[in-house]
């Protein structure tokens, strides 16, 4: 049987048009020098001072300033007869983001795994599931690469930590074989949409797609509930967990070196983050 390779996901037309406008605006050396001069001027700079720095005429400088402001790279403020120019701070992230997107470093990430097993049922955690949940947690601890915990937290501790409505178990042949839960990262209102992810699969059911089914349910429900960021820290040795999270749209943010000890040994962790599509990408507008 032959299979067709999946087609790569292309950059959306609107994003391509926006980025093309940005790059076209910078396709002029004087404009690039002008933008740099503004960027390295704390508190902004007047058009007159820019004219002197760049050694160009006032009319030429004003023309380039207007072009850069129209695209959104610069912000202008009239002070009497003088115009003061500031860099648009959004461009500090927006422009690098555009370059990464065009070069394929920010390829559209998947929503969640598609090839989940049909025999694994995901449902909300019930009171009677707690013994199985804590047993599976213990099996994860025993691997030495799942968590810095060395003892299974009590039911009361976990119940207090986990967000209501974001506690799921995987059931196979009538048995709870895995679970996932989200915990708030902060009590501050501004972080209400940010949660920490935990996923554990029973020892004898790993590699059977249970984790895929769990993380799919996790991210779909989180998106529907309006959570805008999910994050997790994974031991660098735990390649299976890193791959699982990548399959659900998590990206690697960075490595946290020697972040904590387990059994007297320092470990690095990889910080992974998933942003919902509802959150706008950086813009120079």
N, C-alpha and C positions, 0 to 999 in steps of 0.2 A: 504494500500500500504506500502511495506517495502522499506527502503532506506539503502544504504550501506554507512557506515561511511567513510569519506575521508581518504586516506592513508597518514601518516605523510611524509613530505619531508625529505629524507635522506641526510646525509652529502655526498657531491660529492666524488667520489673515489680519485681524485687527492688531494683534501684537506685532506682526511683521511690519505693518504699515507704520505703527508708532515708532518702532526701533529704527526703521529706515529714515524717518524724519529726523530723529536724533542724530544719527550718523551723518546724514546729509548736511545738517547744520554745522557739524564739526569738520567737514571736508574743506577746510580753509585754515591754513596755518596761523594767520593773524587772529582768527577767532579762537583757536586753541590756546594761543599765548594769552589772549585777553581773559579767557575763562580761568586759566591758571593764575593769572595776576590777581583776579578777584578772590579765588579760592584761598590764596595765601595772605590775604589782607584781613586780619581780625577787625570786626566792626564795620566791614564794607570799605568801599573806596569810591571817590567821586569820578565822574566821567573825565573831568579835567585832569585829575592825577593819572588816570589810565592813559590819556592822550600823551602825557609827558613820558610815562614809563615805556610805552610801546613805540614812541617816536613816529606817530601817525597823526593825521589831521583830525581836528575835532569832528568834522562831518563823517569821516571814515569810522572813527571810534563809535560815534553815536549809532551809525548804521549797524555795526556788528553787535553792539549792545542790544539794540532792538531785536535783531534776529535771534540772539541767544535768549532774550526774555520771552519772545513769542513762543519758542519751543518749551520754555520752562526751566532752562538751566540757571537763569538769573532772576532776581527779584529787584525791583526798582522802587525808589522812594524820592519824591520831589521835596527838596529843602530850599524854599525860596526860588532862586534862579539856578540852583545846583541840583543835579541828579546824583544820588548816592546808590551804589550798586552792591548787592549782596549775592553770595552763592545760594542757590536753592539746596538746602541740606538733603532733601529727598533724593537728589541726584547722586549723593555719595553711595547710596545703595542701589538706586534705580539704574544708573548707567552700567555698573559692573554686572548687575543682574541681566541686563539686556545682552551684554557681550557673552555671558555664560550661556544664556538661552540660545542665542544664535549659533554658538559653537557646539551645541549639543550637550553641554555640561549640566543643564537643567531640563533634561528631557521630561515630558509630562509623566508624572508618577501614577501608578495604578491606584484605583480606589481601594481595592482589596482582592485577595485571591479568588480566582474564578473556579479553579479545579478542586472544589471542596468535596469530600466524600458524601455520598447520598445516604449512607447508613448512620451518620453521626448527627444526632439531634441536639440543637442548642436551645436551652430554655433558661428562664430566670432561676436564680438560686432559691431553694426552699429551705425552711428550717431543718428538715430532715437530711439535707445534703451536707451539713457542717462536718460531721465525722469524716466523710470522704474527702471534702475539701482540705481539711487539715492533714489528713494522711498523705494526700498528693503533694501538699506543700512540703511535708517532711521528706518525701522522695526527691523533691527538687533540691532541698537543702543538702541531702546526701551526695549529690553530684559534685558539690564543692565549687560550682561555677554558675549557680543560678541566683544566689543572693548572698549578702553579707550576714544575714541572720544565721545563727547556729542552733536555734531552737524554734519550734513552731509557735507563733503567737497564739494567744488564747482566742476563743470565739469572740469574746467581748471586745478584745483589742481590734480584731479585724472588722467586726461589725461597726465599730466606731470610726474606723479609718475609711472604709469604702463608701463610695457614693451610692445612695439608693437609686435604683433604676439602671445601674451599670454593673450588675453582678450576674454573671452567666456561667452555666455549667454545660459541659458536653456529655451527652448520654449515648452509650453504645451498648446494645443488647441489654438494656435496662439498668446499666451500671454507670455511675458518674466516673468519667475517665479524664476529666480536665476541667479547668475553670479559668475565668478571666475576670478581673475587677479593675475599676478605676478609683483613684484616690485624689482628692483635691491637693494641689501643690501649695496652697496658701489660703488663709482665712480672709485675706483682703478682697474686697469686692471687685477690684480691677482684674483679679486673676480668676474670676468665677468660671471662665470658660477654658481653663487650663487644668489638665488632669494627668496623673501618673498612672501608667499602665503596668499591670502584672498579668502574666499568663503562665500557667503550669499544666503539664500533661503527665498523667500517670506513667510510671516507669515502663510498664509492659505495653503501652499503647503509643509510644513515641514513634514517629516516622510513618504514621498511618493517616495523616491529614487532620488529626484532631486540632492541632494548633491553628491550622489554616481556617477551619470552621469557626473556631473561637474568635480569632482576630477579625475575621470578616464581620461577625455579629457585633463585635466591639466597636469597630470604626463606623459601621453603618448607623448604629444606634447613637453613637456620639455625635455624628454629623446631624442626625435628625433632632437631637436634643439641643443643638446650638453650641456645642463645645468646639472651640476654634483651634485648640492645640492639644495634642496628646504627646506625651514624652515618656521616655524610659531610659534607664541606664543598664547596659548589658556588659558582662565581663567580656574582655577581648577574646578570651578562649571559647566563648559560647557562640560559635559560628552559626549553628542552627537557628538560634534565637535572632541573631542579626539578620540572617536571610529571611526569616519569617516576617520580621517587621518591615524590611524593605519591600516585601511582596504586597504589603498593605499601605504603601505610600509613605512610610516613614523614611526620612533621610538622615544620614550621618551628619551630626553637627560638629563633632570633634571627639578627641580622646582626652579623658580626664586622668592624668597620670598619677599613680600611687594615691588614689583618692581615699582608700580605706584599707584596713587590714582584716583578714579572715584567718583565724588560727595562727596569728603571728606573722602572716605573709602579706606584704603589700600587693594590691592588685590595681590594674588600670581598668577603666570602664569606657565604653563607647556611649556617648550621649546621642540618642535618636529622637527625632521629633517629626510629628505629622501635623501639617496645617490643613485645615479644611479649605476647599475651593471658594468658600464664601468670603474668605479674607482676601482683600485686594492685594495684589503684588505691588512692589515698590514702583513709584512713578516719578517722573521729573515734571509732572504737571503742577 
